[in-house]
Amino acid sequence: MLRAAPKRPPMDRTVPSRQNDEINLYIRTYYSLLRSSRDVQIRTLIEAHTRMGSALHVGAEDAQPDLAAFIYAILRVPPCLSQLRLVVMGQSEAVFREKGYPDVESWQLVEAPARRRRSYFDGQETLAVYIASRSDIDDIVPTLVAYQIERDKLHRLFHPAGVQQILQPYTGQMLPAGTLSTLSQLTGIPIDDLERLQNIWHTATAARLLTIGQHRQLLSVRLLSGSLADYRRATRRWWHNVAQNVPDVLFEDRPIYFISSNTHSMANLLSGHALRQEQRLVDYLQEEGSAGLRQEYEDILATNVPSSRENFLYYVQKKYESDDANARPERLAQEVQVGVRRVPSQHLFDVEVQVVALNQLQPAFLDPRLRLPGVEKLAHSSALIINIDFPLGMAAYQLLSEVSRNIASFRGVYIMGKAATLNGRIGDVMIPSVVHDEQSLNTYLFSNCFTADDVAPHLVYGNVMDNQKAITVRGTFLQNSGYMSVFYREGYTDMEMEAGPFLSCIYEMIRPQRYPHNELVNLHNAPFRIGIIHYASDTPFSKGKNLGARNLSYFGMDPTYASMVAILRSILASELAYVA
């Protein structure tokens, strides 16, 4: 008698369901409170926040301030944060108007240093914030709670009269090293943390610490509308704005290469503007640049360092434009001449779009790394590149879905974004072939069109790791050590916020149904290229010492440009095969 073959064990997809109960409770708590038609005090969420044990807020329960978490928060909310009593969230100016805020766009437009989100300040105590998806809520609320916790601690430490007297002579000035040392001794805050804070606040440091010590701050938040229909309406209006701004482009007749990245690297590589004005940038560098940058340029020319001359010029161009009001309009005009057109978002969430006609590119102006054999044949291409300024979380799903409904076909979907790494260093590049998505709870398997060999030749200062496993998290504060440890044991070392929603949308682009929930999903049969590249901007196992408190600066351009060079080379090679 034949015995039945034993069943194969299911693939091990261990996810930290038991370890993130505290996180789920926190999320349920603030969404429940936000259903209220009245303001919700941030302090009501402090207990749930601290119980979560966020890996980005390791000192939440400590008496001493966690300056890493505090700095992370103040960089992701506009500088008026210290004046606020209320943060109001909505999807569009129509939502704000219907809910009793008829003129928010007449308020002062304000920006956060490290988070791109359209926000308006009434000049008194209210901030109106445009949100693109529930991921914005998962980002804003924990950030405000972390700020409130640490702001309360700082109030206690800077309230004593003796500390106030030390600060008062330095309003409008930088605090001297000796004064920082004295403040460190009196408050117990490490001097390097105070120095990092002063690097952000500069001459306003003393005045802001005085205000913190003199006044308590009680923040509240209010969600005006949060339905899926509201998000979809806002996304539809976003695309309508794109179509209106490029009326001569018939998207429904043109094949598309879709990119989610930043708005500077692709345009710089395709337009060649900085390379054509090298002498002007060098003159600027000699007059206004730091000694370190001048030395770097000389070392590049002398091949004493492996840095890219092109990347260096792109960096100097950015600084040059910040000092010369005429420089940016000149660059934008030259971009248009080579087929790169920008469409800023208006009256909605802040996601700029770039539309590139491949047949208008000028081969002689391309970055040398893009001058593939036969590139002049792109003059016969009908394809477009649509590049969106990388969205946050579930906005990725909504925006790609809207694009897919309004174009002829995709020839590739390429995602470049920041990520936290559990096994690498800041500046490394990670190329995943597996993505577990905490939004849908799906695990996506796909053929990433990139390997380490596509990126490594263009990367100078970091490492490239392919065949990685990524996890798409719901929010930056919404992880704890137990949560991360489970994924780390399962080989997930790449943590970010957009890949999963993008892959959920891709599923719907190639299947006749909505993306599933909590399944193993095979996308290897996608009829177009899928390319996902992440560069490491945080190392959460290093106790919060990450990009929340510092800027990647010049050397941070290395992984972004290496990644974008790989993406554009893939697109150009693919399109040359079509027009050959």
Secondary structure as UniProt FT lines:
FT   TURN            17..20
FT   HELIX           21..34
FT   STRAND          40..41
FT   HELIX           42..45
FT   HELIX           46..52
FT   TURN            55..56
FT   TURN            58..61
FT   HELIX           67..75
FT   HELIX           79..83
FT   STRAND          86..90
FT   HELIX           93..98
FT   TURN            99..100
FT   TURN            102..103
FT   HELIX           104..106
FT   STRAND          108..112
FT   TURN            113..114
FT   STRAND          115..121
FT   STRAND          126..130
FT   HELIX           134..158
FT   HELIX           161..167
FT   HELIX           168..170
FT   TURN            171..172
FT   HELIX           177..187
FT   HELIX           191..201
FT   HELIX           202..204
FT   HELIX           205..214
FT   STRAND          220..223
FT   HELIX           228..245
FT   TURN            247..248
FT   HELIX           251..253
FT   STRAND          255..261
FT   HELIX           265..271
FT   HELIX           273..276
FT   HELIX           278..288
FT   HELIX           291..301
FT   TURN            302..303
FT   HELIX           309..323
FT   TURN            325..326
FT   HELIX           327..337
FT   TURN            338..339
FT   STRAND          340..343
FT   STRAND          353..357
FT   HELIX           358..360
FT   HELIX           363..365
FT   HELIX           368..370
FT   TURN            373..374
FT   HELIX           375..380
FT   STRAND          384..389
FT   TURN            393..394
FT   HELIX           395..404
FT   TURN            405..406
FT   STRAND          409..421
FT   TURN            426..427
FT   STRAND          429..437
FT   TURN            438..440
FT   STRAND          443..445
FT   HELIX           452..455
FT   HELIX           456..458
FT   STRAND          464..472
FT   HELIX           481..489
FT   TURN            490..491
FT   STRAND          492..496
FT   HELIX           499..510
FT   STRAND          520..522
FT   TURN            524..525
FT   STRAND          529..538
FT   HELIX           540..542
FT   TURN            543..544
FT   HELIX           547..549
FT   HELIX           554..556
FT   HELIX           557..579
//
